[in-house]
Amino acid sequence: MKPQPLQFSTPDDREELARAEVYGLLAQLFIAAPAADFYEQLRVAPTEAPTPGAFLESSWGTLVASARRLPLETVATEYDALFQGIGKPEVFLYGSFHLAGAINDKPLVQLRHDLRALGLERIDSAGETEDHIASLCEVMRFLIAGDDPVLGSLAAQKRFHSDHLAGWTERLCEQIAGHGRADFYRDAALFARDFFAVERQAFDLLE
């Protein structure tokens, strides 16, 4: 599920670009241990928000500081310990598990139906099912960044977010942040939690 190229210019469009980029960032953080080039970009990223005191500034700054503090090899080991492992992982990154208590359950069936309606299909080579948190973030990035005004309308974004993200992402983030072996991913999860909270509040205003 590859997103459309990003093309923004007006102030409102730049705000949408920022949202799309955060979803893309979260997808990269949780799909696998960070690639070297991505991790280096994170380590040198600015930590000051355009507006002082912005809600995400604190958790974002903490995440960047964590990347600067920890070597990539340590973060890769942490990712494997939390989300991979032999047999049952310490933390499941799949919506079906958090919504229904089991992977590959009814939420995944409904998600696949909704993805087909959007014209999206799972790539055969993909190692994760569509309800993986990273895959869902990529779909949101696609909806925000795409050039179809109906497909990517705020109403469509809200519907997808409400149906497939809002019901479990806070619980996931709290589970990661509270895990005894989480260090870098504690800070990644807290940043994700804050971002998803902003998204939920913004979508609530559409009602």
Sequence and secondary structure as in RCSB ss.txt:
>XXXX:A:sequence
MKPQPLQFSTPDDREELARAEVYGLLAQLFIAAPAADFYEQLRVAPTEAPTPGAFLESSWGTLVASARRLPLETV
ATEYDALFQGIGKPEVFLYGSFHLAGAINDKPLVQLRHDLRALGLERIDSAGETEDHIASLCEVMRFLIAGDDPV
LGSLAAQKRFHSDHLAGWTERLCEQIAGHGRADFYRDAALFARDFFAVERQAFDLLE
>XXXX:A:secstr
         SHHHHHHHHHHHHHHHHHHHHHSS  HHHHHHHHT     SSTT TTHHHHHHHHHHHHHS HHHH
HHHHHHHH SSSS SS  BHHHHHHSSTTSHHHHHHHHHHHHTT    TT SS TTBHHHHHHHHHHHHH S TT
TT HHHHHHHHHHHTTTTHHHHHHHHHT TT SHHHHHHHHHHHHHHHHHHHHHTT 
